[in-house]
Amino acid sequence: MANNEIQLLEKIELQFCLAENEVQFEKKLEIFLSPVLKKLASPHEFVRKKVIEILNHIKKRMKNTVKLPWNSLIEIVYSDNFMNSTLVKNFTIVYLKTAYDRLTEKDKITYLSPLIKNIELKLPNQKEFLFEIILELLQKSSLKLSDLETKEVDTSSLELIGRILLFGLLKIIKETNIEKFNNLMTEQEIKLLFRPFYGPLDLCIHNPEEDNEILKVIIIKFQEINQLDQFNQWTNEENVHAIINILEENIDEMGSSDGMCILGSCYKDGIGVVKDEHKAFFYYQKSAEMGNSNGINNTGYCYGKGIGIEKDEYKAFTYCQKSAEMEMGSVEGIYSVGQCYRDGIGVVKDERKAFIYYQKSMEMGDADGTYRVRYCYLNGIGIEKDEHKAFIYCQKSAEMGNTSALRVIAYCYLFGIGVEKNEHKAFIYFQKSAEFNDAPAMSYLGYCYLNGIGGERNYHKAFTYFQKSVEMGHDASIPLIGACYQKGIGIEKDEYKSFIYYQKSAEIGDTYGMAMLGYCYRNGVGTTINLQKANFWYKK
């Protein structure tokens, strides 16, 4: 079941990857955002992690002009998953608020009306919670209560909004801790605060003097809350942090091995909390002690890398093997055992066994396992070398959602490895991979633009992609930027900058950078002539 979920998510991820423009991306969101969010309720950690990966990809591509599917998000609110899963609830609210923010002012009222009406019919048990959400949406709106009558909004909608605001004001009043509130003011009197819907607000409409002080407090509070822009503070990170707090506060009562495993991952990667490798290991280990296969595998990973615990390769292999051999074994565990056999981590190196474990993980729907099977066929590791099969498995891995495979497919088309050479297809796949912020793909895309491979030559784009690639840590592009500055390709010629980039490249061991640094010293390019240094770098 979990493998079917992963396969579905990987296909959805590929659909988002294939969206070439904003219109196509919005259509994909309309179809796939709701199913992806619902998968956050999965009992399997690796399924939930895959969902987070897809949501991060969506976040990167979600420009301010992209509209979100309000109706499909509302359907999640009506589902059982919404109230039964903290992750589904929190992330749906984030997207719901973003969707609301991007509606026109007229649509904001129109779209809220069905939700407000259905609170009574469909969701009576969560009325108060939903009132809070709707109140926050209204607070975000730039609508002025006093001019709502001038807008094309029907009276029933205004009354519904009034009910939500009434709920908000009751909440504010309770927070003021005014003694004997229920005796001082009736609900009917509070409703008079909603005269902005029908006319100007006037404190003098209340005759009893004692009422005025309470009304002043309420109105001040209401004005303060209207001035807040709480929506912009609702980042994914804060939501994750809130979820972590819930998990930590209830960890012993919940006894959830999945919850502990999630906490471990949050602390390992610094998601919503300050990164803490010791806490990551602690929670992974607790999850492992409760028999969670992913927790066991992650504990092995920590031992293998020395994360939060002293490195111990034998223990790393033991934990990964245990995870792989469980009845409901972890796909990640099976893949990790393959890695151990390939590199001889805690066990005698055995390429054939590595291939067998990669194949097992592939059969369970693992994109990374499929990618490694490709690697084995390409290099003859544990199986007879076969470049065409390597290409086929690489393609399969990309279809399953492995974004690195997109770049490798591009290489295959560019150099004719296992498939007929096709420069245009190479360019397209480098472009797709670069959209996922793959630094080497950006470098190759720059190379394509530089030489007109698979498309038109564009020096400015070539330089831009080399630069992006370096910013993302791809050192191999550093000497290429040096070459652009040296010859004025896509950027104004600057021999000093060219020298600096060649120097950086040479210092990190790039042989082309070393050769070009020698050239600079020999010919005085961006520096003074120094034949001794030129000779040193040429030899090196």
Stockholm file with secondary structure:
# STOCKHOLM 1.0

chainA/1-540         MANNEIQLLEKIELQFCLAENEVQFEKKLEIFLSPVLKKLASPHEFVRKKVIEILNHIKKRMKNTVKLPWNSLIEIVYSDNFMNSTLVKNFTIVYLKTAYDRLTEKDKITYLSPLIKNIELKLPNQKEFLFEIILELLQKSSLKLSDLETKEVDTSSLELIGRILLFGLLKIIKETNIEKFNNLMTEQEIKLLFRPFYGPLDLCIHNPEEDNEILKVIIIKFQEINQLDQFNQWTNEENVHAIINILEENIDEMGSSDGMCILGSCYKDGIGVVKDEHKAFFYYQKSAEMGNSNGINNTGYCYGKGIGIEKDEYKAFTYCQKSAEMEMGSVEGIYSVGQCYRDGIGVVKDERKAFIYYQKSMEMGDADGTYRVRYCYLNGIGIEKDEHKAFIYCQKSAEMGNTSALRVIAYCYLFGIGVEKNEHKAFIYFQKSAEFNDAPAMSYLGYCYLNGIGGERNYHKAFTYFQKSVEMGHDASIPLIGACYQKGIGIEKDEYKSFIYYQKSAEIGDTYGMAMLGYCYRNGVGTTINLQKANFWYKK
#=GR chainA/1-540 SS CHHHHHHHHHHHHHHHHHCCSHHHHHHHHHHHHHHHHHGGGCSCHHHHHHHHHHHHHHHHHCCTTCCCCHHHHHHHHHSHHHHHCHHHHHHHHHHHHHHHHTSCHHHHHHHHHHHHHHHHHHCGGGHHHHHHHHHHHHHHSCCCGGGGGGSSCCHHHHHHHHHHHHHHHHHHHHHTTCTTHHHHCCHHHHHGGGGGGTSCCCGGGCCSHHHHHHHHHHHHHHHHHHHCCGGGGCCHHHHHHHHHHHHHHHHHHHCCHHHHHHHHHHHHHTSSSCCCHHHHHHHHHHHHHTTCHHHHHHHHHHHHHTSSSCCCHHHHHHHHHHHHHSTTCCHHHHHHHHHHHHHTSSSCCCHHHHHHHHHHHHHTTCHHHHHHHHHHHHHTSSSCCCHHHHHHHHHHHHHTTCHHHHHHHHHHHHHTSSSCCCHHHHHHHHHHHHHTTCHHHHHHHHHHHHHTCSSCCCHHHHHHHHHHHHHTTCGGGHHHHHHHHHHTSSSCCCHHHHHHHHHHHHHTTCHHHHHHHHHHHHHTSSSCCCHHHHHHHHHC
#=GC SS_cons         CHHHHHHHHHHHHHHHHHCCSHHHHHHHHHHHHHHHHHGGGCSCHHHHHHHHHHHHHHHHHCCTTCCCCHHHHHHHHHSHHHHHCHHHHHHHHHHHHHHHHTSCHHHHHHHHHHHHHHHHHHCGGGHHHHHHHHHHHHHHSCCCGGGGGGSSCCHHHHHHHHHHHHHHHHHHHHHTTCTTHHHHCCHHHHHGGGGGGTSCCCGGGCCSHHHHHHHHHHHHHHHHHHHCCGGGGCCHHHHHHHHHHHHHHHHHHHCCHHHHHHHHHHHHHTSSSCCCHHHHHHHHHHHHHTTCHHHHHHHHHHHHHTSSSCCCHHHHHHHHHHHHHSTTCCHHHHHHHHHHHHHTSSSCCCHHHHHHHHHHHHHTTCHHHHHHHHHHHHHTSSSCCCHHHHHHHHHHHHHTTCHHHHHHHHHHHHHTSSSCCCHHHHHHHHHHHHHTTCHHHHHHHHHHHHHTCSSCCCHHHHHHHHHHHHHTTCGGGHHHHHHHHHHTSSSCCCHHHHHHHHHHHHHTTCHHHHHHHHHHHHHTSSSCCCHHHHHHHHHC
//
